[in-house]
């Protein structure tokens, strides 16, 4: 009876294996692999453990189609352009116009038409906000990242080292020669296990449900042409899909490694390209907004100089906080720059040309000869003027502390020497320049406040002058006119008010940080 039990146990073990004996189970499974591969002698010979010519032709057919594109796709993984193209393929036409606006010199052309910095700034911020909201949607972000992973899988498939494998099957197989007619011979599988394993993992990334129309559309934009014949690639894809479906390569690897449990599992590249894109887009938007503000300020400065001094070419009174120093130190280095040098220089020039001459004569005339209905009027008017008399000295004193020998400027120049390669140095430069600009702005705002008061009261006096006998602020305009060395006092006040008005407009434009 015991003999019968042993006999039946042996038969059962041969049929279903012995789960309690791992080695026997492994041997049984490998015999099953061999049985399948014996039916696929076109690709593999079990007896000699050699990969056959049929497998070589399979790789050769792929190589001749995707190989020519490999050099064009080598840097695709690192390409910011590809990432941008993937993301922008999900954007609306209006959003794509916003992107185009932020690139190249398009912003200059649009500003030249609009001549409205605030409107253009709002347009940019609104457009960037819409893009940011879209890409912050988890569902959209996942779709974007999925398409990008498709592109990476495609790139890996095309740039795989097919030559390494093919050269084993044909010693004369030339590299980067896609019309070569090979003469293949079988190769021991032991020499290519790792290469087959790598290919299998890569190939699994291209046989899924990929939107190839979208992928090829992005690739065409990236390279500017069709880098792979789509019909030929579809055939390659079909043969690859069939090879993977039949698991021929996987079975070969199992047998070669003597590991019946070997399983190639595709692990897609998961990279979130949306967040860095949003950050980069926001940075570019701020940069272009800064450019728009700069264009607006430049246009305004030209107008201010022309209206006040009848020229746009004026002398420079500042020696350190200047345009020339700004350009020589900061231009093209991606750091903050001097912001208020033109404004302060204009304020010094106005002080010398008008404040200490025509404006002073007018103020003295009104204060000394005028009969005022209320003291408050001339007191605030006079106080603002007196404060402005020293404004040029205050500006020049601020400028004087910025000599090359000063501690702050020495620190700045030392940091500038390594700003191209040292992020810390860049932060140091920006910190120092920001301090200098803040000091300049404080000087400017104090002066601007007094000119605003001076201009406001001068406007009131012009209106009061027009009333003459019915005037309510100064009641003796005719006497003042007789005491003036100018024939037309009203015209003089209007001329000076107009110049102060443009000066205040300049201050207001530069008051925002």
C-alpha positions as CSV (number, residue, x, y, z in Angstrom):
1,X,0.0,0.0,0.0
2,X,2.9,2.3,0.9
3,X,4.5,1.6,-2.5
4,X,1.3,2.6,-4.3
5,X,1.3,5.9,-2.4
6,X,4.9,6.7,-3.4
7,X,4.1,5.9,-7.0
8,X,1.1,8.2,-7.2
9,X,3.0,10.9,-5.3
10,X,5.8,10.8,-8.0
11,X,3.2,11.0,-10.8
12,X,1.5,13.9,-9.2
13,X,4.8,15.6,-8.6
14,X,5.7,15.3,-12.3
15,X,2.4,16.7,-13.4
16,X,1.9,19.7,-11.0
17,X,5.2,20.1,-9.4
18,X,6.1,20.1,-5.7
19,X,5.4,23.3,-4.0
20,X,7.3,22.2,-1.0
21,X,10.5,21.8,-3.0
22,X,11.5,25.2,-4.5
23,X,14.3,23.7,-6.6
24,X,12.1,21.1,-8.2
25,X,9.4,23.7,-8.8
26,X,12.0,26.0,-10.4
27,X,13.2,23.1,-12.6
28,X,9.7,22.3,-13.7
29,X,9.0,25.9,-14.6
30,X,12.2,26.2,-16.6
31,X,11.3,23.0,-18.5
32,X,8.0,24.8,-19.4
33,X,10.0,27.8,-20.7
34,X,12.2,25.5,-22.8
35,X,9.1,23.8,-24.2
36,X,7.7,27.1,-25.4
37,X,11.0,28.4,-26.8
38,X,11.6,25.2,-28.8
39,X,8.6,26.3,-30.8
40,X,10.2,29.7,-31.5
41,X,13.4,28.5,-33.0
42,X,13.4,31.4,-35.3
43,X,14.5,33.6,-32.4
44,X,16.2,31.2,-30.0
45,X,17.8,27.7,-30.0
46,X,17.4,26.0,-26.6
47,X,20.0,23.3,-27.1
48,X,22.9,25.7,-27.7
49,X,21.4,28.7,-25.8
50,X,21.9,30.9,-28.8
51,X,19.9,33.9,-29.9
52,X,19.1,33.3,-33.6
53,X,19.2,35.4,-36.7
54,X,15.4,36.1,-36.5
55,X,16.0,38.1,-33.3
56,X,18.8,40.0,-35.0
57,X,16.5,40.9,-37.9
58,X,13.9,42.1,-35.4
59,X,16.4,44.6,-33.9
60,X,17.8,45.5,-37.3
61,X,14.3,46.5,-38.5
62,X,13.8,48.7,-35.5
63,X,17.2,50.2,-35.8
64,X,16.9,51.2,-39.5
65,X,13.7,53.1,-38.7
66,X,14.5,54.9,-35.3
67,X,18.3,55.0,-35.5
68,X,18.5,58.1,-37.8
69,X,16.5,60.0,-35.2
70,X,18.6,59.0,-32.2
71,X,21.1,61.8,-32.4
72,X,18.2,64.4,-32.6
73,X,16.7,62.9,-29.5
74,X,19.7,62.4,-27.3
75,X,19.2,65.6,-25.3
76,X,15.4,65.5,-25.2
77,X,15.3,64.5,-21.6
78,X,17.1,67.7,-20.6
79,X,15.4,69.9,-23.1
80,X,13.3,72.7,-21.5
81,X,11.9,73.4,-25.0
82,X,10.3,69.9,-25.1
83,X,8.8,70.4,-21.7
84,X,7.4,73.7,-22.8
85,X,6.0,72.2,-26.0
86,X,4.2,69.5,-24.1
87,X,2.7,71.9,-21.7
88,X,1.7,74.5,-24.3
89,X,0.0,71.8,-26.4
90,X,-2.7,71.8,-23.6
91,X,-3.1,75.6,-23.7
92,X,-5.8,77.7,-25.4
93,X,-5.0,80.0,-28.3
94,X,-5.3,83.0,-26.0
95,X,-2.8,81.4,-23.5
96,X,-0.4,80.6,-26.3
97,X,-0.6,84.3,-27.3
98,X,0.4,85.2,-23.8
99,X,3.4,82.8,-24.0
100,X,4.4,84.4,-27.4
101,X,4.1,87.8,-25.8
102,X,6.7,86.9,-23.2
103,X,9.3,85.7,-25.7
104,X,11.7,87.6,-27.9
105,X,11.0,91.2,-28.8
106,X,7.2,90.8,-29.1
107,X,6.7,92.8,-25.8
108,X,8.4,95.8,-27.4
109,X,6.1,95.8,-30.4
110,X,2.9,95.4,-28.3
111,X,4.0,98.2,-26.0
112,X,4.8,100.5,-29.0
113,X,1.2,100.0,-30.1
114,X,-0.5,100.3,-26.7
115,X,1.7,102.9,-25.0
116,X,0.0,101.9,-21.7
117,X,2.3,100.1,-19.3
118,X,-0.5,99.4,-16.7
119,X,-2.9,97.9,-19.3
120,X,-0.1,95.7,-20.7
121,X,1.0,94.7,-17.2
122,X,-2.6,93.7,-16.3
123,X,-2.9,91.8,-19.6
124,X,0.3,89.8,-18.8
125,X,-0.7,89.0,-15.2
126,X,-4.1,88.0,-16.2
127,X,-2.8,85.7,-19.0
128,X,-0.2,84.1,-16.7
129,X,-2.8,83.7,-14.0
130,X,-5.0,81.7,-16.3
131,X,-2.2,79.4,-17.4
132,X,-1.1,78.9,-13.8
133,X,-4.7,78.0,-12.7
134,X,-5.0,75.5,-15.6
135,X,-1.7,73.8,-14.8
136,X,-2.5,73.7,-11.1
137,X,-5.5,71.6,-11.8
138,X,-4.3,68.0,-10.7
139,X,-6.2,66.4,-13.6
140,X,-4.6,68.6,-16.2
141,X,-1.2,68.3,-14.6
142,X,-1.4,64.5,-14.7
143,X,-2.3,64.6,-18.4
144,X,0.6,66.9,-19.1
145,X,3.1,64.7,-17.2
146,X,1.7,61.6,-18.8
147,X,2.4,62.9,-22.3
148,X,5.8,64.0,-21.3
149,X,6.5,60.4,-20.0
150,X,5.4,59.2,-23.4
151,X,8.0,61.4,-25.1
152,X,10.7,60.2,-22.7
153,X,9.7,56.5,-23.4
154,X,9.8,57.2,-27.1
155,X,13.2,58.9,-26.8
156,X,14.6,55.9,-24.8
157,X,13.3,53.5,-27.4
158,X,14.9,55.4,-30.3
159,X,18.3,56.0,-28.5
160,X,18.7,52.5,-27.2
161,X,22.1,51.0,-28.2
162,X,20.9,48.8,-31.0
163,X,24.3,48.9,-32.5
164,X,25.7,47.1,-29.5
165,X,23.4,44.1,-30.0
166,X,23.6,44.1,-33.8
167,X,27.4,44.2,-33.8
168,X,27.4,40.9,-31.9
169,X,25.3,39.3,-34.6
170,X,27.5,40.8,-37.4
171,X,31.1,41.8,-36.6
172,X,31.1,44.1,-39.7
173,X,27.9,45.9,-38.7
174,X,28.8,49.7,-39.0
175,X,27.7,52.3,-36.5
176,X,25.3,55.0,-37.8
177,X,24.8,53.2,-41.1
178,X,21.2,52.5,-41.7
179,X,21.2,51.1,-45.3
180,X,23.8,48.4,-44.5
181,X,22.8,44.8,-45.6
182,X,24.0,42.6,-42.7
183,X,25.0,39.0,-42.6
184,X,23.9,37.7,-39.2
185,X,25.0,34.7,-37.2
186,X,23.6,33.2,-34.0
187,X,25.1,34.5,-30.7
188,X,25.4,33.0,-27.2
189,X,22.6,34.5,-25.1
190,X,25.1,34.9,-22.2
191,X,26.8,37.8,-24.0
192,X,23.6,39.9,-24.2
193,X,21.4,39.1,-21.2
194,X,21.7,42.6,-19.8
195,X,21.2,44.3,-23.2
196,X,18.0,42.2,-23.8
197,X,16.8,43.0,-20.3
198,X,17.3,46.8,-20.9
199,X,15.5,46.7,-24.2
200,X,12.6,44.8,-22.7
201,X,12.1,47.4,-20.0
202,X,12.4,50.2,-22.5
203,X,10.0,48.6,-25.1
204,X,7.3,48.2,-22.4
205,X,7.1,52.0,-22.3
206,X,6.0,52.4,-26.0
207,X,3.5,49.6,-26.5
208,X,0.7,51.0,-24.2
209,X,-2.1,53.3,-25.1
210,X,-0.1,56.3,-26.2
211,X,-1.5,59.2,-28.2
212,X,1.1,59.0,-31.0
213,X,-0.5,61.8,-32.9
214,X,0.2,64.2,-30.1
215,X,3.7,62.8,-29.5
216,X,4.7,63.2,-33.2
217,X,3.1,66.7,-33.4
218,X,5.3,67.8,-30.4
219,X,8.4,66.2,-32.0
220,X,7.8,67.9,-35.3
221,X,7.7,71.3,-33.4
222,X,10.8,70.3,-31.5
223,X,13.0,69.4,-34.4
224,X,11.2,71.4,-37.1
225,X,10.6,68.4,-39.3
226,X,9.4,64.7,-39.3
227,X,12.4,62.9,-37.8
228,X,10.8,59.5,-38.3
229,X,8.6,58.1,-41.0
230,X,5.3,57.6,-39.2
231,X,4.2,54.6,-41.4
232,X,7.5,52.8,-40.8
233,X,7.4,53.5,-37.1
234,X,3.8,52.1,-36.9
235,X,5.1,48.8,-38.4
236,X,8.0,48.7,-35.9
237,X,5.6,49.4,-33.1
238,X,3.3,46.6,-34.2
239,X,6.2,44.1,-34.4
240,X,7.5,45.2,-31.0
241,X,4.0,44.9,-29.5
242,X,3.7,41.4,-30.9
243,X,7.1,40.4,-29.6
244,X,6.3,41.6,-26.1
245,X,2.8,40.1,-26.2
246,X,4.3,36.6,-26.9
247,X,6.9,37.2,-24.2
248,X,9.7,35.7,-26.4
249,X,12.4,38.0,-25.0
250,X,11.2,37.6,-21.5
251,X,11.3,33.8,-21.8
252,X,14.8,33.9,-23.3
253,X,16.0,35.9,-20.3
254,X,14.3,33.6,-17.8
255,X,16.1,30.6,-19.3
256,X,19.4,32.5,-19.6
257,X,19.2,33.6,-16.0
258,X,17.8,30.3,-14.8
259,X,15.1,32.4,-13.2
260,X,11.6,31.3,-14.1
261,X,10.2,34.2,-11.9
262,X,11.9,36.9,-13.9
263,X,9.3,39.5,-14.9
264,X,10.0,42.8,-16.7
265,X,7.9,45.5,-15.2
266,X,7.6,48.9,-16.8
267,X,8.2,51.8,-14.4
268,X,7.2,55.1,-16.2
269,X,9.2,58.2,-15.6
270,X,7.2,60.4,-13.3
271,X,8.4,64.0,-13.5
272,X,6.2,66.9,-12.7
273,X,7.0,69.5,-15.4
274,X,4.1,71.8,-14.6
275,X,5.4,73.4,-11.3
276,X,8.8,74.4,-12.7
277,X,7.1,75.7,-15.8
278,X,4.7,77.9,-13.8
279,X,7.7,79.2,-11.7
280,X,9.7,79.9,-14.8
281,X,6.7,81.6,-16.6
282,X,6.0,83.8,-13.5
283,X,9.7,84.8,-13.4
284,X,9.7,85.6,-17.1
285,X,6.4,87.6,-16.7
286,X,7.9,89.7,-13.9
287,X,11.0,90.2,-16.0
288,X,8.9,91.4,-19.0
289,X,6.7,93.6,-16.8
290,X,9.9,95.2,-15.5
291,X,10.9,95.7,-19.1
292,X,7.5,97.3,-19.9
293,X,7.9,99.6,-16.9
294,X,11.4,100.5,-18.0
295,X,10.1,101.3,-21.5
296,X,7.4,103.4,-20.0
297,X,9.8,105.3,-17.8
298,X,12.2,105.8,-20.6
299,X,9.4,107.2,-22.8
300,X,8.3,109.5,-19.9
301,X,11.8,110.7,-19.2
302,X,12.3,111.7,-22.8
303,X,9.0,113.6,-22.7
304,X,9.8,115.2,-19.3
305,X,13.2,116.4,-20.4
306,X,11.8,117.7,-23.6
307,X,8.9,119.6,-22.0
308,X,11.1,121.1,-19.2
309,X,14.4,121.7,-20.8
310,X,13.5,121.6,-24.5
311,X,16.1,118.7,-25.0
312,X,16.6,115.1,-24.1
313,X,20.3,115.5,-23.8
314,X,21.2,116.9,-20.4
315,X,24.3,117.2,-18.3
316,X,25.1,114.6,-15.6
317,X,25.6,116.0,-12.1
318,X,25.9,112.7,-10.4
319,X,29.2,110.9,-10.4
320,X,28.5,107.5,-8.9
321,X,24.8,106.8,-9.0
322,X,24.7,107.1,-12.8
323,X,23.6,105.3,-16.0
324,X,27.2,104.7,-17.0
325,X,28.1,103.1,-13.7
326,X,24.9,101.0,-13.8
327,X,25.6,99.7,-17.3
328,X,29.3,98.9,-16.6
329,X,28.5,97.1,-13.4
330,X,25.2,95.4,-13.7
331,X,24.0,95.1,-17.4
332,X,23.6,91.6,-18.6
333,X,24.4,90.0,-15.2
334,X,20.9,89.2,-14.2
335,X,21.0,91.3,-11.0
336,X,19.2,94.4,-9.8
337,X,20.2,97.7,-11.3
338,X,20.1,101.4,-10.3
339,X,16.5,102.6,-10.7
340,X,16.4,106.3,-9.8
341,X,19.6,107.8,-11.3
342,X,17.8,109.7,-14.1
343,X,15.2,111.1,-11.8
344,X,17.6,112.4,-9.3
345,X,19.8,113.9,-12.0
346,X,16.8,115.6,-13.4
347,X,15.9,117.0,-10.0
348,X,19.3,118.5,-9.6
349,X,19.2,120.1,-13.0
350,X,15.7,121.5,-12.3
351,X,17.0,122.9,-9.0
352,X,19.9,124.7,-10.8
353,X,18.0,125.8,-13.9
354,X,14.6,126.8,-12.5
355,X,14.1,126.4,-8.7
356,X,17.0,128.8,-7.7
357,X,16.1,131.2,-10.5
358,X,12.6,131.8,-11.9
359,X,10.8,129.8,-9.2
360,X,12.7,131.6,-6.4
361,X,12.0,135.0,-7.9
362,X,8.3,134.1,-8.2
363,X,8.1,132.8,-4.7
364,X,9.9,135.8,-3.3
365,X,7.6,138.1,-5.3
366,X,4.4,136.5,-4.1
367,X,5.5,136.1,-0.4
368,X,7.0,139.6,-0.1
369,X,4.6,141.7,-2.2
370,X,1.4,139.7,-1.9
371,X,-1.4,140.5,0.4
372,X,-2.8,137.2,1.6
373,X,-6.3,136.5,2.8
374,X,-5.0,133.5,4.9
375,X,-1.6,132.9,6.3
376,X,-1.8,129.1,5.8
377,X,-1.5,129.5,2.1
378,X,1.8,131.1,1.9
379,X,3.3,129.3,4.9
380,X,2.9,125.8,3.3
381,X,3.9,127.2,-0.1
382,X,7.0,128.9,1.4
383,X,8.0,125.9,3.5
384,X,7.8,123.5,0.6
385,X,10.0,125.9,-1.5
386,X,12.5,126.4,1.3
387,X,12.9,122.6,1.7
388,X,13.5,122.2,-2.0
389,X,16.3,124.7,-2.1
390,X,18.6,122.2,-0.4
391,X,17.4,119.3,-2.5
392,X,20.3,119.3,-5.0
393,X,22.8,119.2,-2.1
394,X,20.9,116.3,-0.6
395,X,21.0,114.3,-3.8
396,X,24.7,115.1,-4.4
397,X,25.5,114.1,-0.8
398,X,23.7,110.7,-1.3
399,X,25.7,110.3,-4.5
400,X,29.0,111.2,-2.8
401,X,28.9,108.2,-0.4
402,X,28.9,105.8,-3.3
403,X,32.5,106.3,-4.3
404,X,34.5,103.2,-5.4
405,X,36.5,103.5,-2.1
406,X,33.4,103.3,0.1
407,X,32.9,100.1,2.2
408,X,29.5,99.4,0.5
409,X,30.8,99.8,-3.0
410,X,33.9,97.7,-2.2
411,X,31.6,94.9,-1.0
412,X,29.5,95.3,-4.2
413,X,32.4,95.1,-6.5
414,X,33.8,92.0,-4.8
415,X,30.5,90.2,-5.0
416,X,30.1,91.2,-8.7
417,X,33.4,89.4,-9.6
418,X,31.8,86.0,-8.8
419,X,28.2,86.7,-9.5
420,X,28.1,84.5,-12.7
421,X,29.1,81.4,-10.8
422,X,28.0,82.0,-7.2
423,X,24.4,82.3,-6.2
424,X,25.3,83.7,-2.8
425,X,27.3,86.5,-4.5
426,X,24.2,87.3,-6.6
427,X,22.1,87.6,-3.5
428,X,24.7,89.9,-2.0
429,X,24.8,92.1,-5.0
430,X,21.0,92.3,-5.1
431,X,20.9,93.1,-1.4
432,X,23.4,96.0,-1.7
433,X,21.8,97.4,-4.8
434,X,18.4,97.3,-3.2
435,X,19.7,99.2,-0.2
436,X,21.2,101.9,-2.5
437,X,17.9,102.1,-4.4
438,X,15.9,102.4,-1.2
439,X,18.2,105.3,-0.1
440,X,17.8,106.9,-3.5
441,X,14.0,106.5,-3.3
442,X,13.8,108.0,0.1
443,X,15.6,111.1,-1.1
444,X,13.4,111.2,-4.2
445,X,10.1,110.8,-2.3
446,X,10.9,113.7,0.1
447,X,11.7,115.9,-2.9
448,X,8.6,114.7,-4.7
449,X,6.4,115.5,-1.8
450,X,7.6,119.1,-1.6
451,X,7.2,119.6,-5.4
452,X,3.7,118.3,-5.2
453,X,2.8,120.9,-2.5
454,X,4.5,123.6,-4.5
455,X,2.7,122.7,-7.7
456,X,-0.7,122.3,-6.0
457,X,-0.5,125.8,-4.5
458,X,0.9,127.3,-7.7
459,X,-2.1,126.0,-9.5
460,X,-4.4,127.6,-7.0
461,X,-2.6,130.9,-7.4
462,X,-3.0,130.7,-11.2
463,X,-6.7,130.3,-10.9
464,X,-6.8,133.1,-8.3
465,X,-4.8,135.3,-10.6
466,X,-7.4,134.9,-13.4
467,X,-10.1,136.3,-11.1
468,X,-8.1,139.5,-10.5
469,X,-10.5,141.9,-8.7
470,X,-12.5,138.9,-7.5
471,X,-9.5,137.0,-6.3
472,X,-9.9,135.2,-2.9
473,X,-6.3,134.2,-1.9
474,X,-4.1,137.1,-3.0
475,X,-6.0,140.4,-3.2
476,X,-3.4,142.6,-4.9
477,X,-2.4,140.9,-8.1
478,X,-2.1,144.2,-10.0
479,X,0.5,145.5,-7.5
480,X,2.4,142.3,-7.8
481,X,2.4,142.5,-11.6
482,X,3.9,146.1,-11.4
483,X,6.6,144.8,-9.0
484,X,7.5,141.9,-11.4
485,X,10.3,142.2,-13.9
486,X,8.2,140.0,-16.2
487,X,5.6,141.6,-18.4
488,X,3.1,138.7,-18.2
489,X,3.1,137.3,-14.7
490,X,0.2,134.9,-15.5
491,X,2.1,133.4,-18.4
492,X,5.2,132.9,-16.2
493,X,3.2,131.1,-13.5
494,X,1.7,128.8,-16.1
495,X,5.1,128.0,-17.6
496,X,6.6,127.2,-14.2
497,X,3.6,125.2,-13.1
498,X,3.7,123.2,-16.4
499,X,7.4,122.3,-15.7
500,X,6.7,121.4,-12.1
501,X,3.7,119.3,-13.3
502,X,5.9,117.2,-15.6
503,X,8.5,116.9,-12.8
504,X,5.8,115.6,-10.4
505,X,4.6,113.2,-13.1
506,X,8.1,111.8,-13.3
507,X,8.3,111.3,-9.6
508,X,4.9,109.5,-9.6
509,X,6.0,107.2,-12.4
510,X,9.1,106.2,-10.5
511,X,7.5,106.1,-7.0
512,X,6.4,102.4,-7.3
513,X,9.1,99.9,-6.5
